Amino acid sequence: MLIAGVKLGKIAKQLKINETTLWRWRQDKDFLEELYGRRNQTFFDITSKLTDPIEDGLKNLSRLANNKDGNIPPREQLEASKSLVESPLKVFELVYSTQYEEKLLAQNEALENANNNSEE
């Protein structure tokens, strides 16, 4: 639920625990490591599900654009070629958003570490 962004109050209510307990767990290094590990794995799984079909699609588009069999109508060849040019841009956007997400996670972890150190 934390990975999905559910509010702490709602999580505490659903787990039938006090919000303070949940807050305390979030201060625990082992808990945070597990949370970040699962968050990263979830993000990786989602990204893979998005990129695998892109790779297959690019192979098919390449076959259409190259028209080695000579049986692909010119309009379909043009559309396939156009898609091949646009697809790397979409992949770049996906990779960039992944890097941005990783940067945000690192910043979040640094903030939590700073908060933990200031409380000691």
C-alpha positions in Angstrom: 0.0 0.0 0.0 2.9 2.3 0.7 4.3 1.6 -2.7 0.9 2.5 -4.3 0.9 5.8 -2.5 -1.9 5.1 -0.1 -2.1 7.6 2.7 -0.7 6.5 6.1 -4.0 7.0 7.9 -5.8 4.7 5.5 -3.1 2.1 5.7 -3.2 2.2 9.5 -6.9 1.9 9.6 -6.9 -1.0 7.2 -4.2 -2.8 9.2 -6.0 -1.9 12.4 -2.9 -0.3 13.9 -2.1 3.1 15.2 -0.7 5.7 12.7 2.2 6.2 15.2 3.2 2.5 14.8 3.2 2.8 11.0 5.3 6.0 11.3 7.7 4.3 13.6 8.1 1.4 11.1 8.9 4.0 8.4 11.8 5.2 10.6 13.4 1.7 10.8 16.3 1.2 8.4 15.4 -2.5 7.6 11.8 -1.6 6.9 12.9 1.2 4.6 15.3 -1.0 2.8 12.6 -3.6 2.2 10.1 -0.9 1.1 12.6 0.7 -1.4 13.6 -2.8 -2.6 10.0 -3.7 -3.3 9.3 -0.3 -4.8 12.2 -0.7 -7.2 11.1 -4.2 -8.1 7.6 -3.1 -8.7 8.8 -0.2 -10.9 11.1 -2.6 -12.8 8.3 -5.0 -13.4 6.0 -2.3 -14.7 8.7 -0.9 -16.9 9.5 -4.4 -18.3 5.8 -4.9 -19.1 5.9 -1.7 -21.1 9.1 -2.1 -22.9 8.9 -5.8 -24.0 5.9 -5.1 -26.4 7.8 -2.1 -27.7 10.7 -4.3 -28.7 8.4 -6.8 -30.4 6.6 -4.0 -32.2 9.8 -2.4 -33.4 10.8 -5.8 -34.9 7.5 -6.0 -36.7 7.6 -2.4 -37.9 11.2 -3.0 -39.2 10.0 -6.0 -41.2 7.2 -3.9 -42.7 9.4 -0.9 -43.4 12.1 -3.0 -45.1 9.5 -5.0 -47.2 12.0 -7.7 -48.1 9.1 -9.8 -49.5 7.9 -7.0 -51.7 4.3 -7.6 -50.8 3.7 -4.6 -48.4 1.8 -1.7 -49.9 3.8 1.6 -49.9 1.3 3.3 -47.5 1.9 0.6 -44.9 5.7 0.9 -45.5 5.5 4.6 -44.9 3.5 4.2 -41.7 5.9 1.6 -40.4 8.9 3.8 -41.2 7.2 6.8 -39.5 6.5 4.6 -36.4 10.1 3.4 -36.3 11.3 7.1 -36.2 8.8 8.0 -33.5 9.2 4.9 -31.3 12.7 5.7 -30.0 11.4 9.0 -28.8 8.7 7.3 -26.8 11.3 4.9 -25.4 13.5 7.8 -24.5 10.6 9.4 -22.6 10.0 6.2 -20.7 13.7 5.8 -19.8 13.9 9.5 -18.8 10.8 9.1 -16.5 12.4 6.0 -15.0 15.6 7.9 -14.2 13.5 10.8 -12.8 11.6 8.3 -10.6 14.9 6.8 -9.3 16.2 10.3 -8.6 13.1 11.1 -6.6 13.4 7.9 -4.6 17.1 8.7 -3.8 16.1 12.2 -2.7 13.3 10.8 -0.5 15.7 8.4 1.1 18.2 11.1 1.7 15.5 13.3 3.4 14.4 10.4 5.6 18.1 9.7 6.6 18.5 13.4 7.4 15.4 13.4 9.5 16.5 10.3 11.4 20.0 11.8 12.1 18.5 15.0 13.3 16.2 13.2 15.8 19.2 11.3 17.4 
